[in-house]
Amino acid sequence: MHPFDEYCQRQNRRQFLGASSRVGIGMAAFYSLMRSGSTVSAMDDRQKSLAVSNGPGYGPGKPGPVHFPPTAKRVIYLCQSGAPSQIDTFDHKPTLSKLNGQDLPDSIRNGQRLTGMTSGQTKFPAAQSIAPFRQHGKSGQWISDLLPHHHKIADDICIINSMYTEAINHDPAITFFQTGHQQPGRPSIGAWASYGLGSESENLPAYVVLLDKNSDPQAQPNYSRLWGSAFLPSNHQGVKLRSEGNPVLYLKDPTGETLAQQRKMLDDLAQLNALHKQQVGDPEIDTRVAAYEMAYRMQTSVPDLTDISDEPESTFKLYGEEAKLPGTHAANCLLARRLAEKGVRFIQIYHRGWDHHSGLPSRHRKIAKEVDQGSAALIMDLKARGMLEDTLVIWGGEFGRTVYRQGGNESNFGRDHHPRCFSIWMAGGGVKQGYRYGETDDWCYNITRDPMHVHDLNATLLHTMGIDHEALTYRFQGRDYRLTDVHGNVVKSILA
């Protein structure tokens, strides 16, 4: 029986009231469990921690076993929040130059649900790409001029033109992508990876989140639940590194005590927590101790991580001068590479501002420019360091955008949400290079070949990390949950 369930069954009223009076606000759990050899004896009974049978998961510096040999040791996920237009980035449709301005046929739309923003339109005129496409690299990948730096990585990326999802609005769509479910309350994909695999780093969390500074006044919000652990042990939630002030809140000791003094305090506190766990049996006490231990070590590891003064000038030629400005996409891509070098398992960068229901020709160009060089530089940097082969990089949004115009005119218009087909790209980590998967019709409205569902993408992601997505489960409220629910197939066609 799970220790907390056992405790709940044997607890009497006096114990419950006594425990309730002691409840306080705990620290955010910053890392993936278990401590280094210098930590306290209260953690010794966690040496057999497993991500099976609802165990606590694996700890820092002690990665868990995999189901089969992985091709990716780590993942860097470049989340393009708001949904970039596939028509203007990676899905080349030369036929749209002839169809431009023509009304979308009912036979193509086939009764698809529309959002409230375009359901009142009487016409749905097609809009061709706002930028020309050209072929690049030996592979001849078609990439829009909207992303000129991506032309340099054409032979390194695998473009998926046949992604599709079930949600048509941002909140359920991005929640679905990040947790496998449209409603809040499920663990994020990074939390699942942390729970199942632990971390190679003893001094940094397994799961780290970076938020780019936003420049678009109508950008969709981001929510901490997108990188939360939900019902998994709380030490597996993502840790957000901030670009201003202290990188991690409450990490700096306000009392000014030395590390030796803090060490003694933590040792004493761990003994008290061990006694408390014997009384109540709550496994979250261990995660609290684990959070204290990781926070202690991060006081020295995080400043070294975020200090980029040791980077050569060639780094900033590659990423651009914006990489020197904290919070830019280029700076966060550089930080992601440094995190990957230090053994962090799962890294996410969220860039907001792609949701353009009006003024798309100018606004899409602005956001594309913000992410183009940093995203491409990350691939080239990882490749030059020999890290791309075992690092999976993913770039994409929560759905696509419609071929038809939302309001406006031929030169200034918006595009509505489109879940039926859109494009993302993947690179490294055992994925085919210079490859294009899937196909859409001439209107870029429906998938005509090799569809890839969100669950398929997540199943494939876990597969590259050596995890069988059907075997990584957690029992909660009487049910075995997993990231892909009861769905998902590994798309082996894109694997090298």
N, C-alpha and C positions, 0 to 999 in steps of 0.2 A: 504494500500500500504506500502511496505517496506520503511522505512524512507530514506534510501540512494537513492532508485529509485525516491522517491518524490523530493528529493533535486536535483537530476540530471535534472528532468523535469523543475524545476523552476529556475535553475541557468542561469544567463545571462553571457555575455562574460567578463564583468568587474569583476564579482565575481569569474569566473573561473581563470582568469589571476592572480587575487589577491591571491586566494587560492594556485595556482601553485607555486607562489613565496615563499610561506611559507612551502612547503613540505620539510621535513627533514627525516633523517634515525631514525626510532623509535627503542626502545628497543625490544628485543625478548620478546614475551608474555609468561610469565613463568607459568601461572596458570589458574585455572578455576574460573574465574569471581567472582564478588561480594565480599564485604569486611566485616571485622568484625565490631563490634559496635563502634570501636574507629576511623573508617575511615570517610572520608569527605562526606558532604551532596550531593556532585555531583553524588554519587552512589545511593542515596535514591530512585530514580525513577526506579531502577532495581529490586526492591523487588519482582516484579511479573515476573521475567525473566523465560522464558519457552523454552524448546527444542521442540517447536511446532511453526508452522507458521513462520519459520525462525527467531525465537527469539534467544537471545544470549547464551542460555544454563543456566546451574545452577552453583552456586558459591561455594567457599570453606566453609566447615562447614554447608552447607545447601543443602544436597542431594536432587535431584529431585525425583518425584514419579515414581514408576515402573508400568508396565502393569499387573504384577501378582507377587506373592511372590517369591523372588529370593532364590536360594540355594547358590549363591556365592556373597559375598559383594565386592570381589576384584579378580583380575587376575594377576598371575605372569607367564609371557610367556618366556620360555627359548629357544630362537631362535638359532638353530644350522645351521648357515649360511654356505653354500657350499654343503649341502646334505649328511648326514651320509648314509652308506650302510645298508639297512634293512636286507640284507642277513647275515651281520656280527654282527648285534646287537639284533634285536627283532623278526625276522621272521625265525623260525627254519625250515630248509628244509633237513631232513636226506637223502632224495632221491638224493641230490646233490653229496653225496659221491660216488654214482654209476654213476651219469651223469658227474662227473668231467672230463673235457677235451673233452667231446663230443660236436659236433657242434650244436648250437641252431637250431632246425628245423624251416623251413619256415612256417609251420603250426602254430607254437607258436608265431613267430614274426608277422606273418600276415600283412606284408607290413608296419610295423610301421616306422614312420619317424626317421631317425638317425641324430645325430649331424655331423658336418663336421669332427669331430675328429675320428670317426669310420666308416663313410660311405664308405671309401676306403678299408676297410678290406674285404678280401675274405673269411675269416673264423671267426666264432664267438664261440670259445670254452668256455664252461661253467666253472666257478670257484667256488668251494665249499667255505663255510665260512672259514675265516682265524682263527677262534677260535671255540672251542667246545661249544655247548649249553647244559645246564642242567636245570632241573626243580627246582623251588624254592618256598618256602612258602607253606601254606596250600592249596593255589589255584593251585599249580603246574605250575606256569608260566614258560615258556621256555625263558630264557635270556642267552645271550652269555657271555662267560668268559671275553670278551673284557671290560665288565662293571661290575666288581665284587661287587662294592658297591650297584649297583642296585639290586643285589640279596636280599638285606635286605628290600627292599620296594616292593617286588613282590606282596604282598597282599594288597598294597595300591594303585597301579596304574592300569589304564585301558589301555591296549595296543591295538591300532588300527592298524591292519595289512593291511587294505584295503583303505588307503588314495590314492587319485589320483588327478592329476591336468591337466591343458591344455597346460602349457608352458614347453618347453624343454631346455631353456637356463636360466642362473641364474637371470639376471636382470628382465626380465618379470615375472619369476617364483616367486621370492621373493616379487616383487611389487604386484603380484596377491594375495599372501598369506596375505600381510599386509594391502592391500587397497581394495581388491575385484576386481581389474582391472589390466590388464597387462601393460597398459600405465600409465606413471606418470600423476599426476593431480587430484587424488582422495584422500579424507581424509583417514588417517590410522585408523586401528581398535581401537587403544587407544584413538584417537581423537573423534571417534564416541561415545565411552563409556564415555569420559569426557563430551561431549556435552549433551548426554542424561541423565546422572546420576549425574554429578557434583562430589564433593569430600566430604569425611567425615572430612578432615583436613582443618583447617583455615590457617595453616602456611606452607603448602607444596602444590605443584601442584597436580592435579588429575592424571597426566600422567608423569611418569619418565622413562628415558631410561639409561641403563648402558651398556658400551662397554667393553668387556674383552680385555685384551692385546693379541695381535696376535703373534703366534710363527711360522706360516707357511708362507714361502716366496711366495707362489702362491695363497694365500687366496683371495677370492673375496672381493671387496670393499663393504662398507656399505654407504648408502646415507641418509642424513638427511630427505629427503622426505619420507622415510619409516616410520617415526614417525611424519610427518607433518600434518597440519590441512587442507591444500588445500583451498577450498572455504568455509569451516566452519570458524566461528570467530577464529581469530588467537590465542586467549588465550587457545585453546584446543590442540595445538600442544604439543608434548612431550618435556620435559625439560631434557637435557642430563647432568648427573652428571659425572664429570671427575674424574679420579683416580690420576691425578698429578696436582700440583698447586692448584689454587682455584677450588673447586668442580663445581661452576657455574661461567662462565665468566661474568665479569662486576658486580658481586654481591657486592664485597667489595668496599666501598666508598673511592676513592683515596684522597679526601679532608680531611679525618679524622674528619669530623663533628660528633657530638654526635647524638644519636638516637632522642633526643628531637629537635635538630636543623633540622634534616632530616624530622621529622614529620611536623614541621611548613612549611618547603619548599614544601612538598608534598601537604599539605592542600591548600597552595596558588596556586600551579601548577594545582591542581584539579579544582579550581574555574576558572582559565583561560581556561582550557580544556572544562569546562561546557559552558562557553561563546562561545567558538569556535564551539562546537557541535550545539548550538542554531543557529549559522550562517550557518553551512554547512550540518548538519544532518547526518554526517558520523558515523555509529555505531562503527567503529574501534577506534574512539576516546575513547569510554568507555573501550575497551580492552587495550588501552595504559595506561589509568588511573589504570586499574586493574593490569597491569604488574608492575607499579610502587609500588602499594600497596603490592603485593605479594613479590616483591624483598625486600621491607623494612622488612617484617616479616621473610623472609628467611635468613636474616643476622644473626639471632639468632637460627633459627630452623635447618639450614643445618650443622653448626659446631657441634651441639649436635648429629645430626643424624650420621655423619661420624666418630665421636669419639667412637671407639670400646673398649676403655680402661675399660669401665664398664662391659664388657662381662666376665663371669667366665671362668676359664680354661677348664671346661667341654665343652664349646662352641667350642673351638679350637681342642679338641679331636674329636668332632663330625665332624666338617668341615675340619679338617686338618690344619697343620701349614701354608699352603698357604693362609689361610683366613686372616693372619696377613699382607699379601703383597697386597697393593692396586692394583686393576686392574686384579687380578686373578679371575677365575670363582668362586672359593670358597669364596673369599672376596666379590664379587658382589652378590652371593647368600645370604650371611649373611646380606649384606646391603639391599637386597630385603625384607628379613624378617623384618628388622627394619623399612623399609618404610611401609610395610603392617601393622605393629603394630601402626603406626602413622596415619593410615587412608588414605593412597594413594590408589587410585582406580585401576590404571592400571600400572603395572611395567613390563618392558621388559629388558631382558639381551641378547645381541647379542654375540655369540661366533663364530668367523670365523675360517676357516682352514680345513673344511671337504672335499674340492673339490680335490679328488685324482685320477687323470687320469694316474698316474704312481706311483710306489712305495707304493701302498695302504697298503700292509700288515704291513709295519713298520710305515707309516705316520698315518694310522687310529688308530693304538695302541697309538701313542703319543697324538693325539687329544682326544681320548676316556679317557685317563688317566687324561687329564687336566680338564675334565668336570664331570667325574664319581662321585667322592666323594662329591663335592659341590652340585650337583643336588640331589643326594640321601639324603644328610644331610639336605637340605632344607625341603624335605618332612617329615623327621623324626622330625625335629625341630618344624615345624608347627603343626604336630600331637601332640607332647608332650605339646605344649602350648594351645591345644584346638582350633587352628586356621585353621586346614586343612579342617574341615567340611564346612567352609564358605569361603575358598580360593581356586579358581580354578588354578591349575598349569598345564601348557602345555609344552611339550618338543618335538621338531622336526625341520626338515629342510624344504626346499622349494620343493623338489622332492626326488626320490630315486636314486639308482644306479643299473646298469645292472648286470645281472647274468653272462654275458659273459665278458671275459677279453678284456681290451683295451691294445693292445701291450704286451710287456714283455714275460714272460714264466710262467710256473706253480707255481713258488715260488715268483715271483716278477712281478706284473702287476698292471694295473689300472682298474677302472670301470667307464663307461660313464654315462651320465645323463639318468634317467629313470622316466618319469612322470606317467606311467601306474599303478604302485603300489608301495607303500612304507609305512613305519611304523612311527607312532608317539606314544606318550603316554600322558594321562591326569590323573590327580589325584585331589581328594577333590572336593569341590564345588558342591556336589550333583551327582557326577559321580560314577558309580559302582566301587567297589574295587576288586582287584584280578580278573579282567575280561579281556577277549580277544574278540575283535570284528573284524569280517571280516576274509577272507581267500583268499590265492592266490594259483596258480597252483604249480605243482611239480618243475617247473623251476623258480618260483618266478618272473614271467613275466607278468601274467594277473590275474585280480581279478576274483575269482570264486564264492564269496558269500559276500553280504552286502557291496557294495562299498560306500565310503564316499568322496564326492567332497569337494573341498576347501570351496565353498559356504555353504555346509552342516555343516562343522566344525564351520564356523563363525556364522551361524544361531544358532547353538547349544550353542556356547560360550555366545552370547547375551541372549539366553533363560535362561541360568543359572543365569544371572545377573538380570533377571526379565524384559527383554526387548523383545518385539515382533519385530523381525527383519524386518518385512514388514511394521511396523508402525513408525519406526524411520527414518524419511526422512528429506531432506533439498532441497528446490527449488533453482536451480542455472541455469541461462541462459534458463529459460522457462521449465525446466524439474525437476521432483522430483527424487533426487538421494537417494540411500541407500547403505549400505555396501555390501549387497548381490545382488545388481542390481535387476534383475527380477527373480532371481533363489533362490535356497537354501531351504532345509527342515531340521527341527530340528530332530536329530537322537535320538529319545526317548528310543531306545533300550539300550543305554549306561547310561541312567540316573537312579539313584537309586530310 
